[in-house]
């Protein structure tokens, strides 16, 4: 009795898989060809999908490498640019200091030239030397008389 129970009982897999029924006709040649074409197309599609996926992975690796290289170049450029700015500002400061020193030297030179010209000028020297002393005293006295 136990053997007959086991024979009649179906497993879960057997229950899910459709069984060939004797009332349905066996698969025709066209159906078999169609099934093989579908399976072949599925195989081709799977291979192409794997190829596309591998090429996408290669492209991703290449792009991440290129992005890393670009970031290195950007970092080098930023470093160069900041160093160039520092060099330009220090050069500008040195130019400003040099121009100021040149201007100071020019002013000193012109002052010295004017001083020497004034000292050597015969008219100005003679006017200063020949000015009468009493002219200053008369002006003071005239003010004192006016008060």
The first five atom37 places (N, CA, C, CB, O) and aatype in JSON, in Angstrom:
{
  "aatype": [20, 20, 20, 20, 20, 20, 20, 20, 20, 20, 20, 20, 20, 20, 20, 20, 20, 20, 20, 20, 20, 20, 20, 20, 20, 20, 20, 20, 20, 20, 20, 20, 20, 20, 20, 20, 20, 20, 20, 20, 20, 20, 20, 20, 20, 20, 20, 20, 20, 20, 20, 20, 20, 20, 20, 20, 20, 20, 20, 20, 20, 20, 20, 20, 20, 20, 20, 20, 20, 20, 20, 20, 20, 20, 20, 20, 20, 20, 20, 20, 20, 20, 20, 20, 20, 20, 20, 20, 20, 20, 20, 20, 20, 20, 20, 20, 20, 20, 20, 20, 20, 20, 20, 20, 20, 20, 20, 20, 20, 20, 20, 20, 20, 20, 20, 20, 20, 20, 20, 20, 20, 20, 20, 20, 20, 20, 20, 20, 20, 20, 20, 20, 20, 20, 20, 20, 20, 20, 20, 20, 20, 20, 20, 20, 20, 20, 20],
  "atom_mask": [
    [1, 1, 1, 1, 1],
    [1, 1, 1, 1, 1],
    [1, 1, 1, 1, 1],
    [1, 1, 1, 1, 1],
    [1, 1, 1, 1, 1],
    [1, 1, 1, 1, 1],
    [1, 1, 1, 1, 1],
    [1, 1, 1, 1, 1],
    [1, 1, 1, 1, 1],
    [1, 1, 1, 1, 1],
    [1, 1, 1, 1, 1],
    [1, 1, 1, 1, 1],
    [1, 1, 1, 1, 1],
    [1, 1, 1, 1, 1],
    [1, 1, 1, 1, 1],
    [1, 1, 1, 1, 1],
    [1, 1, 1, 1, 1],
    [1, 1, 1, 1, 1],
    [1, 1, 1, 1, 1],
    [1, 1, 1, 1, 1],
    [1, 1, 1, 1, 1],
    [1, 1, 1, 1, 1],
    [1, 1, 1, 1, 1],
    [1, 1, 1, 1, 1],
    [1, 1, 1, 1, 1],
    [1, 1, 1, 1, 1],
    [1, 1, 1, 1, 1],
    [1, 1, 1, 1, 1],
    [1, 1, 1, 1, 1],
    [1, 1, 1, 1, 1],
    [1, 1, 1, 1, 1],
    [1, 1, 1, 1, 1],
    [1, 1, 1, 1, 1],
    [1, 1, 1, 1, 1],
    [1, 1, 1, 1, 1],
    [1, 1, 1, 1, 1],
    [1, 1, 1, 1, 1],
    [1, 1, 1, 1, 1],
    [1, 1, 1, 1, 1],
    [1, 1, 1, 1, 1],
    [1, 1, 1, 1, 1],
    [1, 1, 1, 1, 1],
    [1, 1, 1, 1, 1],
    [1, 1, 1, 1, 1],
    [1, 1, 1, 1, 1],
    [1, 1, 1, 1, 1],
    [1, 1, 1, 1, 1],
    [1, 1, 1, 1, 1],
    [1, 1, 1, 1, 1],
    [1, 1, 1, 1, 1],
    [1, 1, 1, 1, 1],
    [1, 1, 1, 1, 1],
    [1, 1, 1, 1, 1],
    [1, 1, 1, 1, 1],
    [1, 1, 1, 1, 1],
    [1, 1, 1, 1, 1],
    [1, 1, 1, 1, 1],
    [1, 1, 1, 1, 1],
    [1, 1, 1, 1, 1],
    [1, 1, 1, 1, 1],
    [1, 1, 1, 1, 1],
    [1, 1, 1, 1, 1],
    [1, 1, 1, 1, 1],
    [1, 1, 1, 1, 1],
    [1, 1, 1, 1, 1],
    [1, 1, 1, 1, 1],
    [1, 1, 1, 1, 1],
    [1, 1, 1, 1, 1],
    [1, 1, 1, 1, 1],
    [1, 1, 1, 1, 1],
    [1, 1, 1, 1, 1],
    [1, 1, 1, 1, 1],
    [1, 1, 1, 1, 1],
    [1, 1, 1, 1, 1],
    [1, 1, 1, 1, 1],
    [1, 1, 1, 1, 1],
    [1, 1, 1, 1, 1],
    [1, 1, 1, 1, 1],
    [1, 1, 1, 1, 1],
    [1, 1, 1, 1, 1],
    [1, 1, 1, 1, 1],
    [1, 1, 1, 1, 1],
    [1, 1, 1, 1, 1],
    [1, 1, 1, 1, 1],
    [1, 1, 1, 1, 1],
    [1, 1, 1, 1, 1],
    [1, 1, 1, 1, 1],
    [1, 1, 1, 1, 1],
    [1, 1, 1, 1, 1],
    [1, 1, 1, 1, 1],
    [1, 1, 1, 1, 1],
    [1, 1, 1, 1, 1],
    [1, 1, 1, 1, 1],
    [1, 1, 1, 1, 1],
    [1, 1, 1, 1, 1],
    [1, 1, 1, 1, 1],
    [1, 1, 1, 1, 1],
    [1, 1, 1, 1, 1],
    [1, 1, 1, 1, 1],
    [1, 1, 1, 1, 1],
    [1, 1, 1, 1, 1],
    [1, 1, 1, 1, 1],
    [1, 1, 1, 1, 1],
    [1, 1, 1, 1, 1],
    [1, 1, 1, 1, 1],
    [1, 1, 1, 1, 1],
    [1, 1, 1, 1, 1],
    [1, 1, 1, 1, 1],
    [1, 1, 1, 1, 1],
    [1, 1, 1, 1, 1],
    [1, 1, 1, 1, 1],
    [1, 1, 1, 1, 1],
    [1, 1, 1, 1, 1],
    [1, 1, 1, 1, 1],
    [1, 1, 1, 1, 1],
    [1, 1, 1, 1, 1],
    [1, 1, 1, 1, 1],
    [1, 1, 1, 1, 1],
    [1, 1, 1, 1, 1],
    [1, 1, 1, 1, 1],
    [1, 1, 1, 1, 1],
    [1, 1, 1, 1, 1],
    [1, 1, 1, 1, 1],
    [1, 1, 1, 1, 1],
    [1, 1, 1, 1, 1],
    [1, 1, 1, 1, 1],
    [1, 1, 1, 1, 1],
    [1, 1, 1, 1, 1],
    [1, 1, 1, 1, 1],
    [1, 1, 1, 1, 1],
    [1, 1, 1, 1, 1],
    [1, 1, 1, 1, 1],
    [1, 1, 1, 1, 1],
    [1, 1, 1, 1, 1],
    [1, 1, 1, 1, 1],
    [1, 1, 1, 1, 1],
    [1, 1, 1, 1, 1],
    [1, 1, 1, 1, 1],
    [1, 1, 1, 1, 1],
    [1, 1, 1, 1, 1],
    [1, 1, 1, 1, 1],
    [1, 1, 1, 1, 1],
    [1, 1, 1, 1, 1],
    [1, 1, 1, 1, 1],
    [1, 1, 1, 1, 1],
    [1, 1, 1, 1, 1],
    [1, 1, 1, 1, 1]
  ],
  "atom_positions": [
    [[0.81, -1.19, 0.0], [0.0, 0.0, 0.0], [0.85, 1.25, 0.0], [-0.92, 0.0, 1.18], [0.52, 2.23, -0.67]],
    [[1.88, 1.23, 0.71], [2.74, 2.4, 0.77], [3.37, 2.68, -0.58], [3.81, 2.21, 1.83], [3.55, 3.84, -0.94]],
    [[3.7, 1.66, -1.32], [4.3, 1.85, -2.63], [3.33, 2.54, -3.57], [4.73, 0.52, -3.21], [3.76, 3.39, -4.35]],
    [[2.1, 2.23, -3.52], [1.12, 2.84, -4.41], [0.91, 4.3, -4.05], [-0.21, 2.09, -4.36], [0.7, 5.13, -4.94]],
    [[0.97, 4.64, -2.79], [0.85, 6.04, -2.38], [2.02, 6.85, -2.9], [0.77, 6.15, -0.85], [1.83, 7.98, -3.37]],
    [[3.19, 6.32, -2.83], [4.37, 7.02, -3.31], [4.31, 7.18, -4.82], [5.64, 6.28, -2.91], [4.73, 8.21, -5.34]],
    [[3.81, 6.23, -5.51], [3.75, 6.29, -6.97], [2.72, 7.32, -7.41], [3.41, 4.92, -7.55], [2.94, 7.99, -8.42]],
    [[1.65, 7.46, -6.72], [0.61, 8.41, -7.12], [0.94, 9.83, -6.69], [-0.73, 8.01, -6.55], [0.46, 10.79, -7.29]],
    [[1.74, 9.97, -5.68], [2.09, 11.29, -5.19], [3.12, 11.92, -6.13], [2.63, 11.22, -3.73], [4.13, 11.29, -6.45]],
    [[2.88, 13.2, -6.58], [3.8, 13.9, -7.48], [4.65, 14.87, -6.66], [3.02, 14.67, -8.59], [4.21, 15.44, -5.66]],
    [[5.87, 15.03, -7.11], [6.74, 15.99, -6.44], [6.34, 17.4, -6.86], [8.24, 15.72, -6.77], [5.56, 17.58, -7.79]],
    [[6.86, 18.38, -6.18], [6.53, 19.78, -6.49], [7.04, 20.15, -7.88], [7.12, 20.73, -5.43], [6.37, 20.9, -8.59]],
    [[8.19, 19.64, -8.26], [8.75, 19.94, -9.58], [7.88, 19.33, -10.69], [10.2, 19.41, -9.69], [7.58, 19.97, -11.69]],
    [[7.48, 18.07, -10.47], [6.65, 17.4, -11.47], [5.31, 18.09, -11.61], [6.45, 15.93, -11.11], [4.72, 18.1, -12.69]],
    [[4.82, 18.66, -10.54], [3.53, 19.35, -10.61], [3.65, 20.64, -11.39], [3.01, 19.63, -9.2], [2.7, 21.07, -12.04]],
    [[4.82, 21.27, -11.34], [4.99, 22.54, -12.05], [5.28, 22.34, -13.52], [6.11, 23.34, -11.41], [4.87, 23.16, -14.35]],
    [[5.97, 21.28, -13.88], [6.34, 21.03, -15.28], [5.14, 20.41, -15.98], [7.6, 20.1, -15.38], [4.58, 19.41, -15.51]],
    [[4.74, 21.0, -17.11], [3.59, 20.41, -17.8], [3.96, 19.04, -18.38], [3.09, 21.36, -18.93], [5.02, 18.86, -18.97]],
    [[3.1, 18.13, -18.2], [3.32, 16.76, -18.69], [2.73, 16.64, -20.09], [2.68, 15.71, -17.72], [1.75, 17.29, -20.43]],
    [[3.36, 15.79, -20.89], [2.84, 15.56, -22.23], [1.57, 14.72, -22.12], [3.9, 14.85, -23.14], [1.54, 13.66, -21.5]],
    [[0.56, 15.25, -22.72], [-0.71, 14.54, -22.66], [-0.88, 13.73, -23.95], [-1.9, 15.53, -22.46], [-0.49, 14.17, -25.03]],
    [[-1.43, 12.62, -23.83], [-1.58, 11.8, -25.04], [-2.59, 12.38, -26.04], [-2.01, 10.41, -24.66], [-2.54, 12.03, -27.22]],
    [[-3.49, 13.23, -25.59], [-4.49, 13.78, -26.51], [-3.92, 14.92, -27.37], [-5.69, 14.28, -25.74], [-4.53, 15.27, -28.38]],
    [[-2.75, 15.53, -26.99], [-2.14, 16.58, -27.79], [-1.19, 15.96, -28.79], [-1.41, 17.61, -26.9], [-0.53, 14.96, -28.48]],
    [[-1.11, 16.53, -29.97], [-0.2, 15.95, -30.97], [1.25, 16.23, -30.6], [-0.51, 16.5, -32.37], [1.52, 17.22, -29.93]],
    [[2.18, 15.39, -31.0], [3.58, 15.64, -30.7], [4.06, 16.89, -31.45], [4.46, 14.42, -31.08], [3.42, 17.32, -32.41]],
    [[5.17, 17.48, -31.0], [5.66, 18.73, -31.58], [5.96, 18.53, -33.06], [6.92, 19.22, -30.84], [6.53, 17.52, -33.48]],
    [[5.55, 19.51, -33.81], [5.8, 19.45, -35.24], [7.21, 19.91, -35.54], [4.77, 20.29, -36.02], [7.87, 20.5, -34.68]],
    [[7.67, 19.65, -36.74], [9.02, 20.04, -37.16], [9.16, 21.57, -37.14], [9.32, 19.49, -38.57], [10.21, 22.08, -36.76]],
    [[8.13, 22.28, -37.55], [8.17, 23.76, -37.55], [8.33, 24.3, -36.13], [6.88, 24.33, -38.19], [9.08, 25.25, -35.89]],
    [[7.62, 23.67, -35.22], [7.73, 24.12, -33.83], [9.13, 23.86, -33.28], [6.67, 23.41, -32.95], [9.68, 24.68, -32.55]],
    [[9.7, 22.74, -33.63], [11.06, 22.42, -33.17], [12.05, 23.41, -33.77], [11.44, 20.97, -33.57], [12.95, 23.87, -33.07]],
    [[11.91, 23.75, -35.06], [12.8, 24.74, -35.69], [12.63, 26.12, -35.05], [12.51, 24.82, -37.2], [13.61, 26.82, -34.8]],
    [[11.4, 26.48, -34.78], [11.15, 27.78, -34.14], [11.8, 27.82, -32.76], [9.62, 28.05, -34.02], [12.42, 28.82, -32.39]],
    [[11.66, 26.75, -32.01], [12.26, 26.68, -30.68], [13.78, 26.78, -30.76], [11.84, 25.37, -29.97], [14.4, 27.48, -29.97]],
    [[14.37, 26.08, -31.72], [15.83, 26.14, -31.85], [16.28, 27.54, -32.27], [16.33, 25.09, -32.86], [17.31, 28.03, -31.81]],
    [[15.51, 28.2, -33.16], [15.85, 29.58, -33.54], [15.77, 30.52, -32.35], [14.93, 30.07, -34.67], [16.63, 31.38, -32.17]],
    [[14.74, 30.37, -31.54], [14.58, 31.22, -30.35], [15.75, 30.99, -29.4], [13.24, 30.92, -29.63], [16.32, 31.95, -28.88]],
    [[16.11, 29.74, -29.18], [17.24, 29.45, -28.3], [18.55, 29.99, -28.87], [17.35, 27.94, -28.05], [19.39, 30.51, -28.14]],
    [[18.73, 29.85, -30.19], [19.94, 30.37, -30.83], [19.98, 31.89, -30.74], [20.0, 29.93, -32.31], [21.03, 32.47, -30.44]],
    [[18.86, 32.55, -30.99], [18.81, 34.01, -30.86], [19.09, 34.44, -29.42], [17.43, 34.55, -31.3], [19.77, 35.45, -29.19]],
    [[18.58, 33.68, -28.46], [18.85, 34.0, -27.06], [20.34, 33.86, -26.76], [18.03, 33.07, -26.13], [20.91, 34.69, -26.05]],
    [[20.96, 32.81, -27.31], [22.4, 32.62, -27.1], [23.19, 33.77, -27.72], [22.85, 31.28, -27.7], [24.11, 34.29, -27.09]],
    [[22.84, 34.17, -28.95], [23.53, 35.27, -29.63], [23.34, 36.57, -28.85], [23.02, 35.43, -31.08], [24.29, 37.33, -28.67]],
    [[22.12, 36.81, -28.4], [21.84, 38.02, -27.63], [22.63, 38.03, -26.33], [20.33, 38.14, -27.34], [23.15, 39.07, -25.92]],
    [[22.72, 36.89, -25.67], [23.49, 36.8, -24.42], [24.96, 37.1, -24.68], [23.34, 35.41, -23.78], [25.59, 37.82, -23.91]],
    [[25.52, 36.54, -25.77], [26.93, 36.79, -26.08], [27.17, 38.27, -26.39], [27.37, 35.93, -27.27], [28.14, 38.86, -25.92]],
    [[26.27, 38.86, -27.17], [26.42, 40.29, -27.49], [26.28, 41.15, -26.24], [25.38, 40.72, -28.55], [27.0, 42.13, -26.08]],
    [[25.36, 40.78, -25.35], [25.2, 41.53, -24.1], [26.46, 41.44, -23.25], [23.98, 41.0, -23.31], [26.88, 42.43, -22.65]],
    [[27.08, 40.24, -23.2], [28.33, 40.09, -22.45], [29.44, 40.93, -23.08], [28.75, 38.62, -22.4], [30.24, 41.54, -22.36]],
    [[29.5, 40.95, -24.43], [30.52, 41.75, -25.1], [30.31, 43.24, -24.82], [30.48, 41.5, -26.62], [31.27, 43.97, -24.55]],
    [[29.06, 43.68, -24.88], [28.76, 45.09, -24.6], [29.12, 45.42, -23.16], [27.27, 45.4, -24.87], [29.7, 46.47, -22.88]],
    [[28.77, 44.54, -22.25], [29.08, 44.77, -20.84], [30.59, 44.85, -20.61], [28.47, 43.67, -19.97], [31.06, 45.7, -19.86]],
    [[31.35, 43.95, -21.24], [32.81, 44.0, -21.07], [33.39, 45.26, -21.7], [33.46, 42.75, -21.68], [34.31, 45.85, -21.14]],
    [[32.86, 45.67, -22.86], [33.37, 46.91, -23.47], [33.0, 48.13, -22.63], [32.82, 47.08, -24.9], [33.78, 49.08, -22.55]],
    [[31.84, 48.1, -22.0], [31.45, 49.2, -21.1], [32.38, 49.24, -19.89], [29.98, 49.05, -20.64], [32.78, 50.32, -19.45]],
    [[32.73, 48.08, -19.36], [33.66, 48.04, -18.22], [35.03, 48.56, -18.62], [33.78, 46.61, -17.68], [35.67, 49.3, -17.86]],
    [[35.5, 48.17, -19.83], [36.78, 48.69, -20.31], [36.73, 50.2, -20.49], [37.18, 48.03, -21.63], [37.66, 50.92, -20.12]],
    [[35.62, 50.68, -21.06], [35.47, 52.12, -21.25], [35.43, 52.85, -19.92], [34.18, 52.42, -22.05], [36.01, 53.93, -19.77]],
    [[34.76, 52.25, -18.94], [34.7, 52.86, -17.61], [36.1, 52.95, -17.0], [33.77, 52.06, -16.68], [36.47, 53.99, -16.45]],
    [[36.88, 51.86, -17.09], [38.25, 51.89, -16.56], [39.08, 52.95, -17.27], [38.91, 50.52, -16.71], [39.82, 53.69, -16.64]],
    [[38.95, 53.01, -18.6], [39.72, 53.99, -19.37], [39.3, 55.41, -19.0], [39.53, 53.76, -20.88], [40.15, 56.29, -18.85]],
    [[38.0, 55.64, -18.85], [37.53, 56.98, -18.51], [37.95, 57.38, -17.1], [36.0, 57.05, -18.64], [38.32, 58.54, -16.87]],
    [[37.91, 56.46, -16.15], [38.37, 56.8, -14.8], [39.87, 57.11, -14.81], [38.07, 55.65, -13.81], [40.33, 58.0, -14.1]],
    [[40.63, 56.36, -15.63], [42.06, 56.66, -15.76], [42.26, 58.03, -16.38], [42.77, 55.57, -16.61], [43.09, 58.81, -15.92]],
    [[41.5, 58.33, -17.43], [41.62, 59.64, -18.09], [41.21, 60.78, -17.15], [40.76, 59.68, -19.36], [41.83, 61.84, -17.15]],
    [[40.17, 60.55, -16.36], [39.74, 61.58, -15.4], [40.82, 61.8, -14.35], [38.4, 61.17, -14.72], [41.09, 62.94, -13.96]],
    [[41.43, 60.71, -13.88], [42.52, 60.85, -12.9], [43.69, 61.63, -13.5], [42.99, 59.47, -12.41], [44.27, 62.48, -12.83]],
    [[44.03, 61.34, -14.75], [45.11, 62.08, -15.42], [44.73, 63.55, -15.58], [45.41, 61.46, -16.8], [45.57, 64.43, -15.37]],
    [[43.48, 63.82, -15.94], [43.04, 65.21, -16.08], [43.11, 65.94, -14.75], [41.61, 65.27, -16.65], [43.49, 67.11, -14.7]],
    [[42.73, 65.27, -13.66], [42.81, 65.89, -12.34], [44.26, 66.18, -11.96], [42.17, 64.98, -11.28], [44.54, 67.2, -11.34]],
    [[45.19, 65.29, -12.34], [46.6, 65.55, -12.07], [47.08, 66.77, -12.85], [47.46, 64.32, -12.44], [47.81, 67.61, -12.32]],
    [[46.66, 66.87, -14.11], [47.05, 68.02, -14.92], [46.46, 69.3, -14.34], [46.59, 67.84, -16.39], [47.13, 70.33, -14.3]],
    [[45.21, 69.24, -13.9], [44.57, 70.42, -13.3], [45.31, 70.83, -12.03], [43.08, 70.14, -12.98], [45.53, 72.02, -11.8]],
    [[45.7, 69.85, -11.21], [46.44, 70.17, -9.98], [47.79, 70.8, -10.31], [46.65, 68.9, -9.13], [48.2, 71.76, -9.66]],
    [[48.48, 70.27, -11.34], [49.75, 70.86, -11.74], [49.54, 72.28, -12.25], [50.43, 70.01, -12.82], [50.33, 73.17, -11.93]],
    [[48.49, 72.5, -13.03], [48.21, 73.84, -13.56], [47.9, 74.81, -12.42], [47.04, 73.79, -14.56], [48.39, 75.94, -12.41]],
    [[47.07, 74.36, -11.45], [46.75, 75.23, -10.32], [48.01, 75.59, -9.53], [45.72, 74.55, -9.39], [48.18, 76.74, -9.12]],
    [[48.88, 74.62, -9.32], [50.14, 74.87, -8.62], [50.99, 75.86, -9.4], [50.91, 73.55, -8.4], [51.53, 76.81, -8.82]],
    [[51.1, 75.65, -10.7], [51.87, 76.57, -11.55], [51.25, 77.96, -11.53], [51.94, 76.05, -13.0], [51.96, 78.96, -11.43]],
    [[49.93, 78.01, -11.61], [49.23, 79.3, -11.63], [49.44, 80.05, -10.32], [47.74, 79.1, -11.9], [49.68, 81.26, -10.33]],
    [[49.34, 79.34, -9.19], [49.54, 80.02, -7.9], [50.99, 80.49, -7.76], [49.17, 79.08, -6.74], [51.24, 81.59, -7.26]],
    [[51.95, 79.66, -8.19], [53.35, 80.09, -8.14], [53.6, 81.27, -9.07], [54.28, 78.92, -8.51], [54.38, 82.16, -8.73]],
    [[52.96, 81.27, -10.22], [53.11, 82.39, -11.15], [52.53, 83.66, -10.55], [52.41, 82.07, -12.49], [53.12, 84.74, -10.69]],
    [[51.38, 83.55, -9.87], [50.8, 84.73, -9.22], [51.73, 85.27, -8.14], [49.43, 84.39, -8.61], [51.93, 86.48, -8.02]],
    [[52.31, 84.35, -7.34], [53.25, 84.79, -6.31], [54.45, 85.49, -6.93], [53.72, 83.59, -5.46], [54.88, 86.54, -6.44]],
    [[54.98, 84.91, -8.0], [56.14, 85.51, -8.66], [55.79, 86.87, -9.24], [56.67, 84.58, -9.78], [56.58, 87.81, -9.15]],
    [[54.61, 86.98, -9.83], [54.2, 88.27, -10.41], [54.0, 89.33, -9.34], [52.9, 88.1, -11.22], [54.4, 90.49, -9.53]],
    [[53.4, 88.96, -8.21], [53.21, 89.95, -7.15], [54.54, 90.38, -6.56], [52.3, 89.38, -6.05], [54.75, 91.56, -6.29]],
    [[55.46, 89.43, -6.35], [56.77, 89.83, -5.81], [57.54, 90.67, -6.83], [57.6, 88.59, -5.42], [58.22, 91.62, -6.45]],
    [[57.42, 90.34, -8.11], [58.06, 91.15, -9.14], [57.45, 92.55, -9.19], [57.94, 90.47, -10.52], [58.16, 93.54, -9.34]],
    [[56.13, 92.62, -9.06], [55.45, 93.92, -9.04], [55.91, 94.74, -7.85], [53.92, 93.73, -9.0], [56.14, 95.94, -7.98]],
    [[56.05, 94.11, -6.69], [56.52, 94.84, -5.52], [57.94, 95.34, -5.73], [56.46, 93.95, -4.27], [58.26, 96.48, -5.36]],
    [[58.79, 94.51, -6.31], [60.16, 94.95, -6.58], [60.19, 96.09, -7.59], [61.01, 93.78, -7.09], [60.99, 97.01, -7.46]],
    [[59.32, 96.03, -8.6], [59.26, 97.11, -9.59], [58.79, 98.4, -8.94], [58.31, 96.73, -10.76], [59.34, 99.47, -9.22]],
    [[57.78, 98.32, -8.06], [57.29, 99.51, -7.37], [58.38, 100.11, -6.5], [56.04, 99.18, -6.51], [58.57, 101.32, -6.48]],
    [[59.11, 99.26, -5.77], [60.2, 99.75, -4.92], [61.29, 100.38, -5.78], [60.79, 98.6, -4.07], [61.82, 101.44, -5.43]],
    [[61.63, 99.74, -6.9], [62.66, 100.3, -7.78], [62.22, 101.63, -8.37], [63.0, 99.3, -8.91], [63.02, 102.57, -8.47]],
    [[60.95, 101.73, -8.78], [60.45, 103.0, -9.32], [60.47, 104.09, -8.26], [59.02, 102.82, -9.87], [60.8, 105.24, -8.54]],
    [[60.1, 103.73, -7.02], [60.12, 104.71, -5.94], [61.56, 105.17, -5.67], [59.5, 104.12, -4.66], [61.81, 106.36, -5.48]],
    [[62.5, 104.22, -5.66], [63.9, 104.6, -5.47], [64.39, 105.48, -6.6], [64.78, 103.36, -5.35], [65.11, 106.46, -6.37]],
    [[64.01, 105.16, -7.84], [64.39, 106.0, -8.98], [63.8, 107.4, -8.84], [63.92, 105.37, -10.29], [64.48, 108.39, -9.1]],
    [[62.55, 107.48, -8.42], [61.91, 108.78, -8.24], [62.61, 109.57, -7.14], [60.4, 108.62, -7.91], [62.84, 110.77, -7.28]],
    [[62.94, 108.89, -6.04], [63.66, 109.58, -4.96], [65.03, 110.07, -5.43], [63.83, 108.64, -3.75], [65.44, 111.19, -5.12]],
    [[65.73, 109.23, -6.2], [67.03, 109.65, -6.73], [66.89, 110.84, -7.68], [67.71, 108.49, -7.44], [67.71, 111.75, -7.67]],
    [[65.84, 110.81, -8.51], [65.62, 111.94, -9.42], [65.34, 113.22, -8.64], [64.45, 111.64, -10.38], [65.86, 114.28, -8.96]],
    [[64.49, 113.08, -7.6], [64.17, 114.27, -6.79], [65.43, 114.8, -6.1], [63.09, 113.94, -5.75], [65.65, 116.01, -6.07]],
    [[66.24, 113.9, -5.56], [67.48, 114.34, -4.92], [68.42, 114.98, -5.94], [68.18, 113.16, -4.23], [69.05, 116.0, -5.65]],
    [[68.5, 114.38, -7.12], [69.36, 114.93, -8.16], [68.88, 116.32, -8.57], [69.39, 113.99, -9.37], [69.69, 117.25, -8.66]],
    [[67.58, 116.46, -8.82], [67.06, 117.77, -9.21], [67.24, 118.79, -8.09], [65.58, 117.67, -9.6], [67.56, 119.95, -8.35]],
    [[67.02, 118.37, -6.84], [67.22, 119.29, -5.72], [68.68, 119.72, -5.64], [66.78, 118.63, -4.4], [68.98, 120.89, -5.41]],
    [[69.58, 118.78, -5.83], [71.0, 119.11, -5.81], [71.37, 120.02, -6.98], [71.85, 117.83, -5.86], [72.14, 120.96, -6.82]],
    [[70.81, 119.75, -8.14], [71.08, 120.59, -9.31], [70.57, 122.01, -9.08], [70.44, 120.0, -10.57], [71.26, 122.98, -9.38]],
    [[69.36, 122.13, -8.55], [68.8, 123.46, -8.29], [69.62, 124.17, -7.23], [67.32, 123.36, -7.84], [69.89, 125.37, -7.34]],
    [[70.03, 123.44, -6.2], [70.85, 124.03, -5.15], [72.17, 124.54, -5.72], [71.11, 123.0, -4.02], [72.61, 125.64, -5.4]],
    [[72.79, 123.73, -6.57], [74.06, 124.14, -7.16], [73.87, 125.29, -8.14], [74.72, 122.97, -7.87], [74.68, 126.21, -8.19]],
    [[72.81, 125.24, -8.92], [72.55, 126.33, -9.86], [72.28, 127.63, -9.1], [71.37, 125.99, -10.78], [72.77, 128.7, -9.48]],
    [[71.5, 127.54, -8.04], [71.17, 128.72, -7.25], [72.43, 129.28, -6.59], [70.11, 128.38, -6.19], [72.63, 130.49, -6.54]],
    [[73.26, 128.41, -6.08], [74.48, 128.85, -5.42], [75.44, 129.48, -6.41], [75.16, 127.67, -4.71], [76.11, 130.46, -6.08]],
    [[75.53, 128.96, -7.61], [76.47, 129.46, -8.6], [75.88, 130.59, -9.44], [76.91, 128.34, -9.49], [76.61, 131.24, -10.19]],
    [[74.63, 130.83, -9.33], [74.02, 131.88, -10.15], [74.53, 133.24, -9.7], [72.47, 131.82, -10.05], [74.41, 133.57, -8.52]],
    [[75.1, 134.04, -10.6], [75.66, 135.34, -10.21], [74.59, 136.34, -9.79], [76.48, 135.92, -11.35], [74.82, 137.14, -8.89]],
    [[73.44, 136.31, -10.42], [72.41, 137.3, -10.09], [71.82, 137.03, -8.73], [71.31, 137.31, -11.15], [71.69, 137.95, -7.92]],
    [[71.46, 135.79, -8.46], [70.83, 135.49, -7.18], [71.82, 135.62, -6.04], [70.23, 134.08, -7.2], [71.48, 136.12, -4.96]],
    [[73.03, 135.19, -6.27], [74.05, 135.34, -5.23], [74.32, 136.82, -4.96], [75.36, 134.62, -5.65], [74.47, 137.23, -3.81]],
    [[74.38, 137.62, -6.02], [74.67, 139.05, -5.82], [73.5, 139.74, -5.13], [74.97, 139.74, -7.15], [73.71, 140.66, -4.34]],
    [[72.28, 139.3, -5.43], [71.13, 139.92, -4.77], [71.15, 139.6, -3.29], [69.79, 139.45, -5.41], [70.89, 140.47, -2.46]],
    [[71.45, 138.4, -2.97], [71.48, 138.0, -1.56], [72.61, 138.73, -0.85], [71.64, 136.47, -1.42], [72.44, 139.21, 0.27]],
    [[73.76, 138.81, -1.49], [74.89, 139.44, -0.84], [74.73, 140.96, -0.78], [76.18, 139.1, -1.58], [75.16, 141.56, 0.2]],
    [[74.13, 141.58, -1.75], [74.06, 143.03, -1.81], [72.83, 143.6, -1.13], [74.1, 143.49, -3.22], [72.65, 144.82, -1.13]],
    [[72.01, 142.8, -0.57], [70.82, 143.33, 0.07], [71.26, 144.16, 1.29], [69.84, 142.19, 0.49], [72.01, 143.68, 2.13]],
    [[70.79, 145.37, 1.36], [71.19, 146.22, 2.49], [70.56, 145.74, 3.78], [70.8, 147.68, 2.24], [69.41, 145.3, 3.8]],
    [[71.28, 145.81, 4.82], [70.8, 145.37, 6.11], [69.78, 146.34, 6.67], [71.96, 145.21, 7.08], [68.87, 145.94, 7.41]],
    [[69.93, 147.6, 6.33], [69.0, 148.58, 6.9], [67.61, 148.47, 6.31], [69.54, 149.98, 6.7], [66.66, 148.98, 6.9]],
    [[67.45, 147.83, 5.17], [66.13, 147.7, 4.57], [65.23, 146.88, 5.49], [66.22, 147.05, 3.17], [64.05, 147.17, 5.63]],
    [[65.77, 145.87, 6.09], [64.97, 145.07, 7.0], [64.65, 145.86, 8.26], [65.71, 143.77, 7.36], [63.53, 145.8, 8.78]],
    [[65.63, 146.61, 8.76], [65.4, 147.37, 9.98], [64.42, 148.51, 9.74], [66.72, 147.91, 10.52], [63.67, 148.84, 10.65]],
    [[64.41, 149.12, 8.55], [63.47, 150.2, 8.29], [62.06, 149.7, 8.24], [63.81, 150.91, 7.0], [61.12, 150.38, 8.67]],
    [[61.9, 148.52, 7.73], [60.55, 147.97, 7.7], [60.05, 147.72, 9.11], [60.51, 146.67, 6.88], [58.88, 147.95, 9.41]],
    [[60.92, 147.25, 9.96], [60.51, 147.01, 11.34], [60.21, 148.33, 12.04], [61.6, 146.24, 12.1], [59.26, 148.45, 12.82]],
    [[61.02, 149.3, 11.75], [60.78, 150.58, 12.4], [59.53, 151.24, 11.86], [61.97, 151.5, 12.21], [58.82, 151.92, 12.6]],
    [[59.27, 151.04, 10.59], [58.06, 151.66, 10.04], [56.84, 151.03, 10.67], [58.02, 151.52, 8.51], [55.82, 151.7, 10.85]],
    [[56.92, 149.78, 11.0], [55.79, 149.14, 11.66], [55.68, 149.65, 13.09], [55.95, 147.6, 11.64], [54.58, 149.84, 13.62]],
    [[56.81, 149.86, 13.69], [56.75, 150.34, 15.07], [56.21, 151.77, 15.13], [58.15, 150.28, 15.72], [55.51, 152.12, 16.08]],
    [[56.52, 152.61, 14.12], [55.97, 153.96, 14.1], [54.47, 153.96, 13.82], [56.68, 154.81, 13.06], [53.74, 154.83, 14.28]],
    [[54.03, 152.98, 13.07], [52.62, 152.93, 12.73], [51.79, 152.57, 13.94], [52.37, 151.93, 11.6], [50.62, 152.95, 14.0]],
    [[52.31, 151.89, 14.86], [51.53, 151.48, 16.04], [51.38, 152.63, 16.92], [52.17, 150.34, 16.78], [50.77, 152.52, 17.98]]
  ]
}
